[in-house]
Amino acid sequence: MSSPLDALAAALDRRAAKDPAVFWWRDDDAVIPTPALDRLLALSASHAAPCLVAVIPKPTGPDLAAHLAGRPLITVAPHGWQHSNHAPPGTKKAELGPHRPAKLVLEELSLGLAKLQTLYPVQLAPILVPPWNRIDPDLIGALHGAGFQALSVYGPERPAALPSLNTHVDLMDWHGTGGGRATASLVSDIVAALDLGLSAIGILSHHLVHDAQAWDFLDQLLALIAGHPGARWASAPDLLAQRRQTV
């Protein structure tokens, strides 16, 4: 019986004769150890898939740091400051939008980065992951001065003051069921990203809100990429090193 994943396998078959497609994985909203996080960590380990875990700096603490320590496949990045919405009612949510003084926003981001540098002296990558994947464009030029070396949002990479390491396929159906998206829809997006010739295709997950569909697809995707000659996983630090060389 055919599976929606067969279309992705076929697309990867075509890449096997050329350069393997590169994938990377980001998961958002970690604060404390949870059963959902343990499930994600188990998947990462079982499929040897590196994951960039975006941690919310203000509410997190040493419990999560101890839980993630000693896991070489896990890299940590700051997920804003406290994942608070400062946008006016009726507009898209944003913590790092133009709704507050830039000086205040940058001070919070610097505090968050410094806190995570203390908690994760080995695992931290200075990649800013804005909550809701939104940031005021006017802030981006000041991020390097605040200690950041890259920016990770959702969507195609665009020229900016910092290297971009974006995600392109979100597992969640935020505007529909609120659960995991249908496998056929996700596969279609991944194949489209392959056709665009992206240097690395970013997969975005949110462990705290995954339902069975999201977990099942993630497990199948990790297994397919790990075992296919036309694909490989890359870590965020390795990709960042490559992006910095080309900017």
N, C-alpha and C positions, 0 to 999 in steps of 0.2 A: 504494500500500500504506500502510495506517495505521501510525502510530508511537505508542508510549506518550506521547511528547511532545505529541501532538495534543491530549490532554486538558488539558495545561497551556496550550497555545496558545488553546484554546477558553475557558478560564477567564480568560485575559488579554484575550481579545476582549471579554468582558463588562465588564472594567475600563476598556477604552479609551474607553467612553462616559462614564465617571466620572473619578475621580482615578486615575492610573496607580499600580499596585502598586509599592512601594519595596522594593528588595532591597539587602542589603549582604553583603560577603564577608570571612571571616576564615580565615587559614591558619596552622596551628600548627607549632611545633618547629623553627624555623630557628636554625641556629648558624653554619654556614659556607656559602660558595657551593658548590652541587652542580649536576649536570646536571638533577636533578628540579626544583630551584629555578629554574633557567633556563627550564625548560619552563613553569612556572607564570608567570614574569614575561612570557614571550612571549605566553601566553594573555591575560594582563591587558592587555598593550599592544595586541594585535590586536583585542580586543573593547572597548577603552576602559573596562575594568571596574576600579574602585578595589579595592584589597585591603589589609586590615590584616594584616600579617605579625607573628605573635607570636614574638618572639625570646627564647631562653633566655639570661638575662644573664651568669651566671658563666662558662660555657665559650666565649661568643662573643667576637669581637674586631674589629679594624679591617678585616680582609679582607672580612667580610660588609658592614660599613658602606660600604666603598668600592664594593662590588658593587651596593648598593642606592641609592647616591647618584645624584642627578639623575634619579630616576624619580618624576615627580609623582603617579602613580597609586598609589604604595606608601607606606603609613604603617606605622610600627613601634610595637609595644606590648610591655611586659615580660611574659614568660611565666613567672611565678613567679621563682625565683632560679636553681636548677640542675636542676629537674625530677627531684628525688629523692623517693622514696617513704619516708615516715616512719610509715606506718600499720602496725599489728601484722599478722603473718601471718594470712591467712584473712579479712581485711577489705578493703574497697575502698581502692585506692591513693589517697594524698593527700600532697601536700607542705605544704599550708596548712591541715591539719586541726588538731584539738585535742590532738595527740599531743606537742607541744613547747611550751615557754613562749611565750606570745604576744609578749613583748618580743623574744625571739630571732627569731621569724618576721618581725616588723615591721622589725627591723634589717636582715635579709637583703633584704627587699623594698625598703627604702630604698636599700641599696647597689646593688641591681639597677637601680632607677630612675635613680639618679645616674650609673651607668656608661653606660646607654643615652642619657641626656641629653647626655653628652659625645660619644658616638659618633654620635648622630643629632640634632644641634641643630635641624634643620629638620623632619625626618620623624617625630619621636617624638610619640605621643599618650599622655597619662598615664592609660591604661586598663589596669587589671590583668586579665590573663588567667590564671586559676589552672590549673596543670597538672591534667589529668584533670577539669577543670571543677568542682573541689570546693574549698570554702573553709569554715572554721569560721565560722558566722554571727556569733560573738562578735568576730571580727576586723574585720568589715566597718565597724563604726562608727569604728575607728581608722585606716582607710585614708586618709581625707582628710588627717589629720595627718602621714601618711607621704608625702604628695605626690600621691596618686592622685585623679583626678576622676571616675572611672567604673569599673565592674566588668563584665566580659564572661564569662559562663558559658554553659551549654547549657540550653535549656528556656524556658518562659514567663517573662516579666519579672514580678517581684513587688516590692511596696513594700520599700524598703531605705534605709539611710543614705546611699547613693550612687546616682546614676543608673545604670541597667542598660542595657547594649547587648548583648543576648544573641544567640546563634545558635540556630536552630530545626531545621535539616535538616543532618544529618551524612552525608557521602558514603560513609563507611566502614561495613562490616559487621563491627564489632569482635567480636561474640559468635558469629559464624557463620564465613564463609569467611576473614575477615580482609582481604578485598579490597573493591572497590567494590560498593556495594549495587545491586540490580537497578533499571533505569530506571523500571519501573512502580511500584515501591515508593517511590522518591524523588519521582516525580511526584505520587503519592497524598499524600505528606506535604506537598509544597509547595501543592497545591490545598487541603488541609485548613487550612494556615496562612493562605491567602488567605481562606478562608471565615470564619476567626476575626477577620478585620479587623485584623491586627497592623499597627502603624504602620510597621514595617520587618521584613522576613523575612531572617533571618541564615542564610547558607550557610556550612558549615564544611568545610574541606578539610585534608588532611595530606599535603603534597607528597612527603614522604620515603617513604611507604608506598603510594602510588597504584599500582594496576595498570592495565591497558588499559581496563577498564570504568570506573574512576573518572576517568581522563583523558578518555575519550570523552564521558562524560556531562557533565563540567565544560565541555568545549569546546562541546557542543551547548546547554547551559543559558546560558552566557555569550552565545552568538550569538543565541539566542532573545530574551533580555531586552534585549540591545543594539539589536535591530532591531524590537521590538514596541511599538506606541503605547500598549499597556496596561501597560507596565512601564518602570522605570528603575532604574539603579544609583545608590546614594548612598555617599559616603565615610564612614568612621567619624568623622573630625573634624566633618563637617557634622551627622551624626546626634547626636553628643555635644553640640554646641552647642544643638541643638533640645531634647535631654533636659534639659540644665541649665536651660533657660528654663522648663521645666514642673515642676521639683522645688522 
